Amino acid sequence: MPGSPYSQRESGCGIFPPDAGAHTRLPVPLGFVFRSRSKDEQAATAKVTADQPQQTRDPQAPKGRPTPKRSAAQSQRRSLANTPTTRKDAAKRQKEARRADLSRQREALAGGDERYLPARDKGPVRRFARDFVDSRFVIAEFFLPLAVLIMVLSMIQAGAMQSYVLLLWMVVIVLIVVNSFLIAFQLKRQLSQKFPDEKLRGVIAYALMRTLQMRRLRLPKPQVKRGERP
């Protein structure tokens, strides 16, 4: 109506006041409201990084780690090349290594090299015990030949041979026991004097077992002569 504070406008929704459009707010996109803060920070960081000039490393500047030597690098490459790839190769290499160790041990037992001797023969205490036994005349080393001789004599059924064989056998046993007791007593005394701070457990038995072997069959091989003091 004319004279009314509102003017009539025809539209599909009816009559609206003339200043209605001035106070209507435009809709705000939801993506702008709920935009992730981390994305803004990432974009700002990327922009700053792009604006900064890329610096090249000085060729004379340290690399932060030492340069490996050529020998070390070659050994590393060789170890990588020799690394077994299958279980069969690993078993084969273990067998070869075991064979090489046994070969070195045999050579050490024959030559007396301390580096490759078995654990039971290593050490200065065991070496002294071996030299102590090898430097003496020991009755026990003839035990096996005497045992064979007595066995042969026992087969003879003539006269009083059986009584003589039995007496001979008893004499051999007594001599071996007495000689072994003297060797053990003397060796223990010298070990306590020469090696007061070392463990001597099992050394006497180790020496007595060596006396039962013939000199030429002993391992490790004797390194001293008879009568020569260790």
Secondary structure, 3 states (H helix, E strand, C coil): CCCCCCCCCCCCCCCCCCCCCCCCCCCCCHHHHCCCHHHHHHHHHHHHHHHCCCCCCCCCCCCCCCCCCHHHHHHHHHHHHCCCCCHHHHHHHHHHHHHHHHHHHHHHHHHCCHHHCCHHHCCHHHHHHHHHHHCCCCHHHHHHHHHHHHHHHHCCCCCCHHHHHHHHHHHHHHHHHHHHHHHHHHHHHHHHHHCCCCCCCCHHHHHHHHHCCCHHHCCCCCCCCCCCCC
